[in-house]
Amino acid sequence: MVQQRSILKFNIFTFLKYLFLMFILLVIIIPILHVFSVSLSSNIKIMNNEVTIYPKEINFNAYKFVLTDKNVLNAYKNTFIYVIVGTLLSLSVTTAGAYSLSKKRLFFQKGWMIVIIITMFFSGGMIPAFLNVKKLGLYDTMWAVVLPSLVSSWNLIVMKSFFVAFPEEIEESGKIDGLNDLGVFYYLVLPVSKASLSSIGLFYAVGLWNSYFTPFLYLESKARFPLQIVLRSMLVSGTSLNAITLSGGDTAMVPETLKYATVMVSIIPIMAVYPFIQKYFVKGVMVGSIKG
C-alpha cells in the first residue's frame, strides 16, 4: 500500500514536472513562431493583425530586403569575425588558465582563486573600463569588442573544476615519457576535454554573438558595427535599411516585417549550431559541476 502511494506521488510529480516544462517551452517557442510568421506574411495580413503563429500569404520580400542590404551584410561579417576570433582567444586563455589553477603546486594558487572570485562580484565600473580601453588604443577597433570580455571568471572556475578531476596518473605517465607540462596539456589533457571545451566555447560564442552594450560603448565607425547594433537601430527607428527595388518593382514593406526578418536572420545561425554540440554541452557542464 505504501509502495503504491509512493508510485502515485511520483507519477503526479512527474506529470506536473513535464507540464511545467511544456509551459516553459511554449512561452519560448510561441514568440519565435510569431516573429517567424510575421517575417513571411503579406503586408495586408500583418496590418489587419491576422498573423499569429503561422504565416499567411507567404512572401520572402522582407528577407530579400535584409539579405541584400549592405549594412546588414557588413554587420553579419563583423559579427562572425568577432565571434570566431573572440571565442578562439577566450577559449585558449581560459583553458590554459584553468589548467594552471587546477594544480596545487602553482605558486599562490589559493590567492589567485580569491582574486578571480572577487572579480565576479566587483568591477572597476564602466567609466574606468572605457578610459582604459581608450588609453590602450583599442577604441573603435575589433579588439575593443574581443579583449575586455576575453575571460569569464565563471567559465574559468567551471573549466578548472573539470581539470581538477583529471587523473594525475595519466599526467605522470606522460612526464615519464618525456613530456613537460605544456606537452601533457596539449597531447593528453586537451584531447579528452572536448565536452568541456564545447560547452565553454558555446558560452563564449553566444555571448559574443548577442553582445550589444560592449560594441555600442567602444565602437564609433558604422563599418565596424556588429549585427546586434544594426538590429537595435532598426527596432528603435523603424528601419535602417535602404530602399531596394525587388523583382516587379515592389518596394512597399511594413516596418514590422523588416524588423522581424532581421531578428530571424540574427538568431538562425546560433540555433543551427546548437544541435550539433548539444551532447558535448550537457556532458561538459555536468562534469564541471559534479566533480568540482
MIDOSE-1310 file (N, C-alpha, C; in nm, 2 decimals, decimal comma, always signed):
residues 292
mvqq	+0,08/-0,12/+0,00/+0,00/+0,00/+0,00/+0,09/+0,13/+0,00; +0,19/+0,13/+0,08/+0,28/+0,24/+0,09/+0,35/+0,26/-0,04; +0,39/+0,14/-0,10/+0,46/+0,15/-0,23/+0,37/+0,21/-0,34; +0,25/+0,17/-0,34/+0,15/+0,22/-0,44/+0,14/+0,37/-0,43
rsil	+0,13/+0,42/-0,30/+0,12/+0,56/-0,28/+0,24/+0,64/-0,33; +0,36/+0,58/-0,30/+0,48/+0,65/-0,34/+0,49/+0,65/-0,50; +0,44/+0,54/-0,56/+0,44/+0,54/-0,71/+0,34/+0,65/-0,76; +0,22/+0,66/-0,69/+0,12/+0,75/-0,74/+0,18/+0,90/-0,72
kfni	+0,24/+0,92/-0,61/+0,30/+1,06/-0,59/+0,41/+1,08/-0,69; +0,49/+0,98/-0,72/+0,59/+1,00/-0,82/+0,53/+1,03/-0,95; +0,43/+0,96/-0,99/+0,37/+0,99/-1,12/+0,30/+1,13/-1,13; +0,24/+1,17/-1,02/+0,18/+1,30/-1,02/+0,29/+1,41/-1,02
ftfl	+0,40/+1,39/-0,95/+0,51/+1,48/-0,96/+0,57/+1,49/-1,10; +0,59/+1,37/-1,16/+0,64/+1,36/-1,29/+0,55/+1,44/-1,39; +0,42/+1,41/-1,37/+0,33/+1,48/-1,46/+0,33/+1,63/-1,45; +0,34/+1,68/-1,33/+0,35/+1,83/-1,30/+0,48/+1,88/-1,35
kylf	+0,58/+1,80/-1,34/+0,71/+1,85/-1,39/+0,71/+1,87/-1,54; +0,66/+1,77/-1,61/+0,66/+1,78/-1,75/+0,56/+1,88/-1,80; +0,45/+1,90/-1,72/+0,35/+2,01/-1,76/+0,42/+2,14/-1,74; +0,50/+2,16/-1,64/+0,57/+2,29/-1,62/+0,67/+2,31/-1,73
lmfi	+0,74/+2,21/-1,77/+0,84/+2,22/-1,88/+0,78/+2,25/-2,01; +0,66/+2,19/-2,03/+0,58/+2,22/-2,16/+0,54/+2,37/-2,16; +0,50/+2,42/-2,04/+0,46/+2,56/-2,04/+0,58/+2,65/-2,07; +0,69/+2,62/-2,01/+0,81/+2,70/-2,04/+0,85/+2,69/-2,19
llvi	+0,84/+2,57/-2,25/+0,87/+2,55/-2,39/+0,77/+2,64/-2,47; +0,65/+2,64/-2,44/+0,55/+2,72/-2,52/+0,58/+2,87/-2,51; +0,62/+2,91/-2,38/+0,65/+3,05/-2,36/+0,77/+3,09/-2,45; +0,86/+3,00/-2,47/+0,98/+3,03/-2,56/+0,94/+3,02/-2,71
iipi	+0,87/+2,92/-2,74/+0,85/+2,89/-2,89/+0,75/+2,98/-2,95; +0,64/+3,01/-2,88/+0,53/+3,09/-2,94/+0,58/+3,23/-2,99; +0,66/+3,31/-2,91/+0,71/+3,43/-2,97/+0,80/+3,42/-3,09; +0,88/+3,31/-3,09/+0,96/+3,28/-3,21/+0,88/+3,25/-3,33
lhvf	+0,78/+3,17/-3,31/+0,69/+3,14/-3,42/+0,62/+3,26/-3,47; +0,58/+3,35/-3,38/+0,51/+3,47/-3,42/+0,60/+3,56/-3,51; +0,72/+3,58/-3,46/+0,82/+3,66/-3,53/+0,85/+3,60/-3,67; +0,87/+3,47/-3,67/+0,89/+3,40/-3,80/+0,77/+3,41/-3,89
svsl	+0,65/+3,40/-3,84/+0,53/+3,41/-3,93/+0,51/+3,56/-3,98; +0,54/+3,66/-3,90/+0,52/+3,79/-3,95/+0,62/+3,82/-4,06; +0,75/+3,77/-4,04/+0,85/+3,80/-4,14/+0,82/+3,74/-4,27; +0,73/+3,64/-4,28/+0,70/+3,57/-4,41/+0,56/+3,61/-4,46
ssni	+0,48/+3,69/-4,39/+0,34/+3,72/-4,43/+0,33/+3,84/-4,51; +0,22/+3,85/-4,58/+0,19/+3,97/-4,66/+0,16/+4,09/-4,58; +0,18/+4,21/-4,64/+0,15/+4,34/-4,57/+0,01/+4,35/-4,52; -0,09/+4,31/-4,60/-0,23/+4,32/-4,57/-0,26/+4,24/-4,44
kimn	-0,21/+4,12/-4,44/-0,24/+4,03/-4,33/-0,18/+4,08/-4,20; -0,06/+4,14/-4,21/+0,01/+4,20/-4,09/-0,07/+4,32/-4,04; -0,11/+4,41/-4,13/-0,18/+4,53/-4,09/-0,31/+4,51/-4,03; -0,37/+4,40/-4,07/-0,50/+4,36/-4,02/-0,49/+4,27/-3,89
nevt	-0,37/+4,25/-3,85/-0,34/+4,17/-3,73/-0,40/+4,03/-3,74; -0,38/+3,97/-3,85/-0,43/+3,83/-3,88/-0,33/+3,73/-3,86; -0,20/+3,77/-3,84/-0,09/+3,67/-3,83/-0,07/+3,64/-3,68; -0,07/+3,51/-3,65/-0,05/+3,46/-3,52/+0,08/+3,38/-3,51
iypk	+0,07/+3,24/-3,52/+0,19/+3,16/-3,51/+0,22/+3,09/-3,64; +0,15/+3,12/-3,75/+0,18/+3,07/-3,88/+0,16/+3,17/-3,98; +0,25/+3,18/-4,08/+0,24/+3,28/-4,18/+0,12/+3,27/-4,27; +0,08/+3,39/-4,32/-0,04/+3,40/-4,42/+0,01/+3,47/-4,54
einf	-0,03/+3,41/-4,66/+0,01/+3,47/-4,79/+0,17/+3,49/-4,79; +0,23/+3,37/-4,79/+0,38/+3,37/-4,77/+0,45/+3,45/-4,88; +0,54/+3,54/-4,84/+0,63/+3,60/-4,94/+0,76/+3,63/-4,87; +0,87/+3,64/-4,95/+1,01/+3,65/-4,90/+1,06/+3,79/-4,92
nayk	+0,98/+3,89/-4,94/+1,03/+4,02/-4,97/+1,11/+4,08/-4,86; +1,07/+4,05/-4,74/+1,15/+4,11/-4,62/+1,29/+4,05/-4,62; +1,30/+3,92/-4,65/+1,43/+3,86/-4,65/+1,52/+3,90/-4,76; +1,45/+3,94/-4,88/+1,53/+3,99/-4,99/+1,58/+4,13/-4,95
fvlt	+1,50/+4,21/-4,88/+1,55/+4,34/-4,83/+1,67/+4,32/-4,74; +1,65/+4,24/-4,64/+1,76/+4,22/-4,54/+1,88/+4,16/-4,59; +1,87/+4,06/-4,67/+1,99/+3,99/-4,72/+2,06/+4,06/-4,84; +2,01/+4,16/-4,89/+2,08/+4,24/-4,99/+2,12/+4,38/-4,95
dknv	+2,09/+4,41/-4,82/+2,13/+4,54/-4,77/+2,28/+4,54/-4,72; +2,35/+4,64/-4,76/+2,50/+4,64/-4,74/+2,53/+4,65/-4,59; +2,44/+4,73/-4,52/+2,47/+4,75/-4,37/+2,45/+4,61/-4,30; +2,35/+4,54/-4,33/+2,32/+4,41/-4,26/+2,43/+4,31/-4,30
lnay	+2,47/+4,30/-4,43/+2,57/+4,21/-4,47/+2,71/+4,24/-4,40; +2,74/+4,37/-4,40/+2,87/+4,41/-4,33/+2,86/+4,38/-4,18; +2,74/+4,40/-4,12/+2,73/+4,37/-3,98/+2,74/+4,22/-3,95; +2,69/+4,14/-4,04/+2,70/+4,00/-4,04/+2,84/+3,96/-4,04
kntf	+2,92/+4,01/-4,13/+3,06/+3,98/-4,15/+3,13/+4,02/-4,02; +3,11/+4,14/-3,97/+3,18/+4,18/-3,84/+3,14/+4,09/-3,73; +3,02/+4,05/-3,72/+2,97/+3,96/-3,61/+3,05/+3,83/-3,61; +3,05/+3,77/-3,73/+3,12/+3,64/-3,75/+3,27/+3,65/-3,71
iyvi	+3,33/+3,76/-3,75/+3,47/+3,79/-3,71/+3,49/+3,80/-3,56; +3,40/+3,88/-3,50/+3,41/+3,89/-3,35/+3,39/+3,76/-3,28; +3,29/+3,68/-3,33/+3,26/+3,55/-3,26/+3,38/+3,45/-3,28; +3,43/+3,44/-3,40/+3,53/+3,34/-3,43/+3,66/+3,38/-3,35
vgtl	+3,71/+3,50/-3,37/+3,83/+3,54/-3,31/+3,82/+3,54/-3,16; +3,71/+3,60/-3,11/+3,69/+3,61/-2,97/+3,67/+3,48/-2,90; +3,60/+3,39/-2,96/+3,58/+3,25/-2,90/+3,71/+3,18/-2,89; +3,79/+3,18/-3,00/+3,92/+3,11/-3,00/+4,01/+3,17/-2,90
lsls	+4,02/+3,30/-2,89/+4,11/+3,36/-2,79/+4,06/+3,33/-2,65; +3,93/+3,35/-2,62/+3,88/+3,33/-2,49/+3,90/+3,19/-2,45; +3,87/+3,09/-2,54/+3,88/+2,95/-2,50/+4,03/+2,91/-2,48; +4,12/+2,97/-2,55/+4,26/+2,94/-2,53/+4,31/+2,99/-2,40
vtta	+4,28/+3,12/-2,37/+4,32/+3,18/-2,24/+4,25/+3,11/-2,12; +4,12/+3,08/-2,13/+4,05/+3,02/-2,02/+4,10/+2,88/-2,00; +4,12/+2,80/-2,10/+4,17/+2,67/-2,09/+4,31/+2,66/-2,02; +4,40/+2,74/-2,07/+4,54/+2,75/-2,01/+4,53/+2,79/-1,87
gays	+4,45/+2,90/-1,84/+4,44/+2,95/-1,70/+4,38/+2,85/-1,61; +4,27/+2,78/-1,65/+4,21/+2,68/-1,57/+4,30/+2,56/-1,54; +4,37/+2,52/-1,64/+4,46/+2,40/-1,61/+4,57/+2,44/-1,51; +4,62/+2,56/-1,52/+4,72/+2,61/-1,43/+4,67/+2,61/-1,29
lskk	+4,55/+2,67/-1,28/+4,48/+2,69/-1,14/+4,44/+2,55/-1,08; +4,43/+2,45/-1,16/+4,39/+2,32/-1,11/+4,51/+2,25/-1,04; +4,63/+2,30/-1,05/+4,75/+2,23/-0,99/+4,78/+2,30/-0,86; +4,79/+2,22/-0,76/+4,82/+2,27/-0,62/+4,96/+2,32/-0,61
rlff	+5,04/+2,27/-0,70/+5,18/+2,32/-0,70/+5,20/+2,46/-0,75; +5,10/+2,52/-0,81/+5,10/+2,65/-0,86/+5,13/+2,75/-0,75; +5,23/+2,84/-0,77/+5,26/+2,94/-0,66/+5,14/+3,03/-0,64; +5,10/+3,04/-0,51/+5,00/+3,13/-0,47/+4,86/+3,09/-0,53
qkgw	+4,84/+2,96/-0,54/+4,72/+2,91/-0,61/+4,59/+2,96/-0,54; +4,58/+2,95/-0,41/+4,46/+2,99/-0,34/+4,44/+3,15/-0,35; +4,55/+3,22/-0,35/+4,54/+3,36/-0,36/+4,49/+3,40/-0,50; +4,53/+3,34/-0,61/+4,48/+3,37/-0,74/+4,33/+3,34/-0,75
mivi	+4,29/+3,23/-0,69/+4,15/+3,19/-0,69/+4,06/+3,30/-0,62; +4,11/+3,35/-0,51/+4,04/+3,46/-0,44/+4,03/+3,58/-0,52; +4,14/+3,62/-0,59/+4,14/+3,73/-0,68/+4,04/+3,72/-0,79; +4,03/+3,60/-0,85/+3,94/+3,57/-0,96/+3,79/+3,57/-0,91
iitm	+3,77/+3,52/-0,79/+3,63/+3,52/-0,74/+3,58/+3,66/-0,71; +3,67/+3,74/-0,66/+3,64/+3,88/-0,63/+3,59/+3,95/-0,75; +3,65/+3,93/-0,87/+3,61/+3,99/-0,99/+3,47/+3,95/-1,03; +3,42/+3,84/-0,98/+3,28/+3,81/-1,01/+3,18/+3,90/-0,94
ffsg	+3,22/+3,96/-0,84/+3,12/+4,04/-0,76/+3,16/+4,19/-0,77; +3,28/+4,23/-0,80/+3,32/+4,37/-0,80/+3,39/+4,40/-0,93; +3,37/+4,52/-0,98/+3,44/+4,56/-1,10/+3,48/+4,71/-1,09; +3,57/+4,75/-1,18/+3,61/+4,89/-1,17/+3,50/+4,99/-1,21
gmip	+3,40/+4,95/-1,29/+3,30/+5,04/-1,34/+3,31/+5,06/-1,48; +3,21/+5,12/-1,54/+3,20/+5,14/-1,68/+3,30/+5,25/-1,73; +3,30/+5,36/-1,65/+3,39/+5,48/-1,70/+3,54/+5,44/-1,69; +3,59/+5,38/-1,58/+3,73/+5,34/-1,58/+3,76/+5,24/-1,69
afln	+3,67/+5,15/-1,72/+3,69/+5,05/-1,82/+3,70/+5,12/-1,96; +3,61/+5,22/-1,98/+3,61/+5,29/-2,11/+3,75/+5,37/-2,12; +3,79/+5,44/-2,01/+3,91/+5,51/-2,02/+4,03/+5,42/-2,04; +4,03/+5,30/-1,98/+4,14/+5,21/-2,00/+4,14/+5,16/-2,15
vkkl	+4,03/+5,13/-2,21/+4,03/+5,08/-2,35/+4,08/+5,19/-2,44; +4,04/+5,32/-2,41/+4,08/+5,43/-2,50/+4,23/+5,46/-2,48; +4,28/+5,44/-2,35/+4,42/+5,47/-2,33/+4,51/+5,36/-2,39; +4,46/+5,24/-2,41/+4,54/+5,13/-2,47/+4,53/+5,14/-2,62
glyd	+4,45/+5,23/-2,68/+4,44/+5,24/-2,82/+4,35/+5,14/-2,88; +4,26/+5,08/-2,81/+4,17/+4,98/-2,86/+4,04/+5,04/-2,90; +4,01/+5,16/-2,87/+3,88/+5,22/-2,90/+3,85/+5,22/-3,05; +3,73/+5,18/-3,09/+3,69/+5,17/-3,23/+3,77/+5,07/-3,31
tmwa	+3,81/+4,97/-3,25/+3,88/+4,86/-3,32/+3,81/+4,73/-3,28; +3,84/+4,62/-3,35/+3,78/+4,49/-3,32/+3,82/+4,44/-3,18; +3,94/+4,48/-3,14/+3,99/+4,43/-3,01/+3,92/+4,49/-2,89; +3,85/+4,61/-2,92/+3,77/+4,67/-2,81/+3,65/+4,58/-2,78
vvlp	+3,60/+4,50/-2,88/+3,49/+4,41/-2,85/+3,54/+4,28/-2,79; +3,66/+4,23/-2,84/+3,71/+4,10/-2,80/+3,78/+4,10/-2,67; +3,87/+4,19/-2,65/+3,96/+4,18/-2,53/+3,90/+4,21/-2,39; +3,81/+4,32/-2,38/+3,75/+4,34/-2,25/+3,68/+4,23/-2,19
slvs	+3,62/+4,14/-2,27/+3,54/+4,03/-2,21/+3,61/+3,90/-2,25; +3,74/+3,90/-2,25/+3,82/+3,78/-2,30/+3,80/+3,66/-2,21; +3,80/+3,68/-2,08/+3,79/+3,57/-1,99/+3,67/+3,59/-1,89; +3,59/+3,49/-1,88/+3,48/+3,50/-1,78/+3,52/+3,42/-1,66
swnl	+3,51/+3,48/-1,54/+3,55/+3,41/-1,42/+3,47/+3,29/-1,39; +3,34/+3,29/-1,42/+3,26/+3,17/-1,40/+3,31/+3,06/-1,49; +3,33/+3,09/-1,62/+3,38/+2,98/-1,71/+3,51/+2,93/-1,67; +3,60/+3,02/-1,62/+3,73/+2,97/-1,58/+3,72/+2,88/-1,46
ivmk	+3,63/+2,90/-1,37/+3,61/+2,82/-1,25/+3,55/+2,68/-1,29; +3,45/+2,69/-1,38/+3,39/+2,56/-1,43/+3,49/+2,47/-1,49; +3,57/+2,53/-1,58/+3,67/+2,45/-1,65/+3,78/+2,40/-1,56; +3,82/+2,49/-1,46/+3,91/+2,45/-1,36/+3,86/+2,32/-1,28
sffv	+3,73/+2,32/-1,25/+3,68/+2,20/-1,18/+3,69/+2,08/-1,27; +3,68/+2,09/-1,40/+3,69/+1,97/-1,49/+3,84/+1,92/-1,48; +3,93/+2,01/-1,49/+4,08/+1,97/-1,49/+4,12/+1,92/-1,35; +4,05/+1,96/-1,24/+4,09/+1,90/-1,11/+4,05/+1,76/-1,11
afpe	+3,95/+1,72/-1,18/+3,91/+1,57/-1,18/+3,99/+1,49/-1,28; +4,08/+1,55/-1,35/+4,16/+1,47/-1,45/+4,26/+1,39/-1,37; +4,26/+1,26/-1,41/+4,35/+1,17/-1,33/+4,50/+1,21/-1,34; +4,56/+1,22/-1,22/+4,70/+1,26/-1,22/+4,79/+1,15/-1,27
eiee	+4,75/+1,02/-1,27/+4,83/+0,91/-1,32/+4,86/+0,93/-1,46; +4,76/+0,98/-1,54/+4,78/+1,00/-1,68/+4,89/+1,10/-1,71; +4,88/+1,21/-1,63/+4,98/+1,32/-1,64/+5,12/+1,27/-1,61; +5,13/+1,19/-1,50/+5,26/+1,14/-1,46/+5,32/+1,04/-1,56
sgki	+5,23/+0,96/-1,63/+5,28/+0,87/-1,73/+5,34/+0,95/-1,85; +5,28/+1,06/-1,88/+5,33/+1,15/-1,99/+5,46/+1,21/-1,95; +5,48/+1,25/-1,83/+5,61/+1,30/-1,79/+5,72/+1,20/-1,79; +5,68/+1,07/-1,76/+5,78/+0,96/-1,76/+5,82/+0,94/-1,91
dgln	+5,73/+0,97/-2,00/+5,77/+0,95/-2,14/+5,84/+1,08/-2,20; +5,87/+1,17/-2,11/+5,95/+1,29/-2,15/+5,87/+1,42/-2,18; +5,74/+1,42/-2,16/+5,66/+1,54/-2,18/+5,68/+1,64/-2,07; +5,68/+1,77/-2,10/+5,68/+1,87/-2,00/+5,53/+1,91/-1,97
dlgv	+5,51/+2,01/-1,89/+5,37/+2,05/-1,85/+5,29/+2,09/-1,98; +5,35/+2,16/-2,07/+5,29/+2,20/-2,19/+5,25/+2,08/-2,28; +5,34/+1,99/-2,29/+5,32/+1,87/-2,37/+5,21/+1,78/-2,31; +5,21/+1,77/-2,18/+5,10/+1,69/-2,11/+4,96/+1,76/-2,14
fyyl	+4,96/+1,89/-2,13/+4,84/+1,97/-2,15/+4,79/+1,95/-2,29; +4,88/+1,96/-2,39/+4,84/+1,96/-2,53/+4,81/+1,82/-2,58; +4,89/+1,72/-2,55/+4,88/+1,59/-2,60/+4,79/+1,49/-2,52; +4,78/+1,52/-2,39/+4,70/+1,43/-2,31/+4,57/+1,49/-2,25
vlpv	+4,57/+1,61/-2,21/+4,46/+1,67/-2,14/+4,35/+1,72/-2,25; +4,40/+1,80/-2,34/+4,30/+1,86/-2,44/+4,22/+1,75/-2,52; +4,29/+1,65/-2,57/+4,21/+1,55/-2,65/+4,09/+1,49/-2,58; +4,09/+1,48/-2,44/+3,98/+1,42/-2,37/+3,89/+1,53/-2,31
skas	+3,91/+1,65/-2,35/+3,84/+1,76/-2,29/+3,74/+1,82/-2,38; +3,70/+1,75/-2,49/+3,61/+1,80/-2,59/+3,47/+1,85/-2,53; +3,42/+1,78/-2,43/+3,29/+1,81/-2,38/+3,30/+1,95/-2,31; +3,40/+1,96/-2,22/+3,42/+2,09/-2,15/+3,45/+2,20/-2,24
lssi	+3,54/+2,18/-2,34/+3,57/+2,28/-2,44/+3,45/+2,33/-2,52; +3,37/+2,23/-2,56/+3,25/+2,27/-2,64/+3,15/+2,35/-2,56; +3,13/+2,31/-2,43/+3,03/+2,38/-2,35/+3,08/+2,53/-2,32; +3,20/+2,54/-2,28/+3,26/+2,67/-2,25/+3,27/+2,76/-2,38
glfy	+3,31/+2,69/-2,49/+3,31/+2,76/-2,62/+3,18/+2,81/-2,66; +3,07/+2,73/-2,64/+2,94/+2,78/-2,67/+2,90/+2,90/-2,59; +2,93/+2,90/-2,46/+2,90/+3,02/-2,37/+2,97/+3,14/-2,43; +3,09/+3,13/-2,47/+3,16/+3,25/-2,52/+3,10/+3,29/-2,66
avgl	+3,07/+3,20/-2,74/+3,02/+3,23/-2,88/+2,89/+3,30/-2,87; +2,80/+3,24/-2,79/+2,67/+3,30/-2,77/+2,68/+3,44/-2,71; +2,76/+3,46/-2,61/+2,78/+3,59/-2,55/+2,83/+3,69/-2,65; +2,93/+3,65/-2,73/+2,98/+3,75/-2,84/+2,88/+3,77/-2,94
wnsy	+2,80/+3,67/-2,98/+2,70/+3,69/-3,09/+2,59/+3,79/-3,04; +2,55/+3,78/-2,92/+2,45/+3,86/-2,86/+2,50/+3,99/-2,80; +2,63/+4,01/-2,81/+2,69/+4,13/-2,74/+2,63/+4,26/-2,81; +2,58/+4,34/-2,73/+2,53/+4,47/-2,78/+2,60/+4,59/-2,70
ftpf	+2,60/+4,59/-2,57/+2,65/+4,70/-2,50/+2,80/+4,73/-2,52; +2,88/+4,63/-2,52/+3,02/+4,65/-2,54/+3,05/+4,71/-2,68; +3,00/+4,66/-2,79/+3,02/+4,73/-2,92/+2,96/+4,87/-2,92; +2,85/+4,89/-2,86/+2,78/+5,02/-2,85/+2,87/+5,12/-2,78
lyle	+2,94/+5,07/-2,68/+3,02/+5,16/-2,59/+3,16/+5,19/-2,66; +3,22/+5,09/-2,73/+3,36/+5,11/-2,77/+3,37/+5,13/-2,92; +3,27/+5,11/-3,00/+3,28/+5,13/-3,14/+3,21/+5,26/-3,19; +3,27/+5,33/-3,28/+3,22/+5,45/-3,33/+3,19/+5,44/-3,48
skar	+3,27/+5,37/-3,56/+3,25/+5,36/-3,70/+3,14/+5,26/-3,73; +3,05/+5,30/-3,82/+2,94/+5,21/-3,86/+2,99/+5,09/-3,93; +3,11/+5,11/-4,00/+3,16/+4,99/-4,07/+3,21/+4,88/-3,98; +3,22/+4,90/-3,85/+3,26/+4,80/-3,76/+3,15/+4,75/-3,67
fplq	+3,03/+4,80/-3,69/+2,92/+4,76/-3,61/+2,88/+4,62/-3,63; +2,85/+4,54/-3,52/+2,80/+4,40/-3,54/+2,65/+4,40/-3,57; +2,60/+4,29/-3,58/+2,46/+4,27/-3,62/+2,36/+4,32/-3,52; +2,40/+4,31/-3,39/+2,31/+4,35/-3,28/+2,29/+4,50/-3,28
ivlr	+2,39/+4,58/-3,31/+2,38/+4,72/-3,32/+2,29/+4,76/-3,43; +2,30/+4,70/-3,55/+2,21/+4,73/-3,66/+2,07/+4,69/-3,63; +2,05/+4,58/-3,57/+1,92/+4,53/-3,53/+1,86/+4,63/-3,43; +1,93/+4,68/-3,33/+1,88/+4,77/-3,24/+1,84/+4,90/-3,31
smlv	+1,92/+4,95/-3,40/+1,88/+5,07/-3,47/+1,75/+5,06/-3,55; +1,73/+4,94/-3,60/+1,61/+4,91/-3,68/+1,49/+4,91/-3,58; +1,50/+4,84/-3,47/+1,39/+4,83/-3,37/+1,36/+4,97/-3,31; +1,45/+5,06/-3,30/+1,43/+5,19/-3,24/+1,37/+5,28/-3,35
sgts	+1,43/+5,29/-3,47/+1,39/+5,39/-3,57/+1,29/+5,34/-3,67; +1,25/+5,21/-3,66/+1,16/+5,15/-3,76/+1,23/+5,07/-3,86; +1,33/+5,13/-3,93/+1,41/+5,05/-4,03/+1,53/+5,14/-4,06; +1,65/+5,08/-4,08/+1,77/+5,15/-4,12/+1,81/+5,10/-4,26
lnai	+1,72/+5,02/-4,32/+1,76/+4,96/-4,45/+1,73/+5,06/-4,56; +1,81/+5,05/-4,66/+1,79/+5,13/-4,78/+1,68/+5,07/-4,86; +1,61/+5,15/-4,94/+1,50/+5,10/-5,03/+1,56/+5,03/-5,14; +1,51/+4,90/-5,16/+1,57/+4,82/-5,26/+1,45/+4,77/-5,35
tlsg	+1,47/+4,79/-5,48/+1,37/+4,75/-5,58/+1,38/+4,60/-5,61; +1,27/+4,54/-5,57/+1,26/+4,40/-5,59/+1,21/+4,37/-5,73; +1,21/+4,24/-5,77/+1,16/+4,20/-5,90/+1,01/+4,24/-5,91; +0,97/+4,31/-6,01/+0,84/+4,36/-6,03/+0,82/+4,50/-5,98
gdta	+0,93/+4,56/-5,92/+0,93/+4,70/-5,88/+0,86/+4,73/-5,75; +0,82/+4,63/-5,67/+0,75/+4,64/-5,55/+0,85/+4,67/-5,44; +0,84/+4,79/-5,37/+0,93/+4,82/-5,26/+0,85/+4,85/-5,13; +0,72/+4,84/-5,14/+0,64/+4,86/-5,02/+0,66/+4,75/-4,92
mvpe	+0,68/+4,79/-4,79/+0,71/+4,69/-4,69/+0,67/+4,75/-4,55; +0,60/+4,67/-4,48/+0,56/+4,70/-4,34/+0,69/+4,70/-4,25; +0,71/+4,80/-4,17/+0,84/+4,80/-4,09/+0,85/+4,68/-4,00; +0,74/+4,63/-3,95/+0,75/+4,51/-3,86/+0,80/+4,39/-3,93
tlky	+0,77/+4,38/-4,06/+0,82/+4,27/-4,14/+0,97/+4,27/-4,15; +1,03/+4,39/-4,17/+1,17/+4,40/-4,18/+1,24/+4,38/-4,05; +1,18/+4,43/-3,94/+1,23/+4,41/-3,81/+1,24/+4,26/-3,78; +1,13/+4,19/-3,80/+1,12/+4,05/-3,76/+1,21/+3,96/-3,85
atvm	+1,22/+4,00/-3,98/+1,31/+3,92/-4,07/+1,45/+3,94/-4,02; +1,49/+4,06/-3,98/+1,63/+4,08/-3,93/+1,65/+4,00/-3,80; +1,55/+4,00/-3,71/+1,56/+3,92/-3,59/+1,58/+3,77/-3,62; +1,50/+3,72/-3,72/+1,52/+3,58/-3,75/+1,66/+3,55/-3,81
vsii	+1,70/+3,64/-3,89/+1,84/+3,63/-3,96/+1,95/+3,63/-3,85; +1,92/+3,70/-3,74/+2,02/+3,71/-3,64/+2,03/+3,59/-3,54; +1,92/+3,52/-3,53/+1,92/+3,41/-3,43/+1,93/+3,27/-3,50; +1,91/+3,27/-3,63/+1,92/+3,14/-3,70/+2,06/+3,07/-3,69
pima	+2,17/+3,14/-3,71/+2,30/+3,08/-3,70/+2,33/+3,01/-3,57; +2,29/+3,07/-3,46/+2,31/+3,01/-3,32/+2,22/+2,89/-3,31; +2,10/+2,90/-3,35/+2,00/+2,79/-3,34/+2,05/+2,67/-3,43; +2,11/+2,70/-3,54/+2,16/+2,59/-3,63/+2,28/+2,52/-3,57
vypf	+2,36/+2,59/-3,50/+2,49/+2,53/-3,45/+2,46/+2,45/-3,32; +2,37/+2,49/-3,24/+2,35/+2,43/-3,11/+2,32/+2,28/-3,11; +2,23/+2,23/-3,20/+2,20/+2,08/-3,20/+2,33/+2,00/-3,22; +2,43/+2,05/-3,30/+2,55/+1,97/-3,33/+2,64/+1,95/-3,21
iqky	+2,63/+2,04/-3,11/+2,72/+2,04/-2,99/+2,64/+2,02/-2,86; +2,51/+1,99/-2,87/+2,43/+1,97/-2,75/+2,48/+1,86/-2,66; +2,52/+1,75/-2,72/+2,56/+1,64/-2,63/+2,69/+1,67/-2,56; +2,78/+1,75/-2,63/+2,90/+1,79/-2,56/+2,87/+1,90/-2,45
fvkg	+2,77/+1,98/-2,48/+2,74/+2,09/-2,40/+2,68/+2,04/-2,26; +2,59/+1,94/-2,27/+2,53/+1,89/-2,15/+2,63/+1,81/-2,07; +2,71/+1,73/-2,13/+2,81/+1,65/-2,07/+2,92/+1,74/-2,00; +2,96/+1,84/-2,07/+3,07/+1,93/-2,02/+3,02/+2,00/-1,90
vmvg	+2,90/+2,05/-1,90/+2,85/+2,13/-1,78/+2,84/+2,03/-1,66; +2,78/+1,91/-1,68/+2,76/+1,82/-1,57/+2,90/+1,77/-1,52; +3,00/+1,75/-1,60/+3,13/+1,71/-1,55/+3,19/+1,82/-1,46; +3,18/+1,94/-1,51/+3,24/+2,05/-1,44/+3,17/+2,08/-1,31
sikg	+3,04/+2,06/-1,30/+2,97/+2,09/-1,18/+2,97/+1,98/-1,08; +2,97/+1,85/-1,12/+2,96/+1,74/-1,03/+3,09/+1,71/-0,96; +3,20/+1,71/-1,04/+3,33/+1,66/-0,99/+3,41/+1,77/-0,93; +3,36/+1,90/-0,94/+3,44/+2,01/-0,88/+3,44/+2,00/-0,73
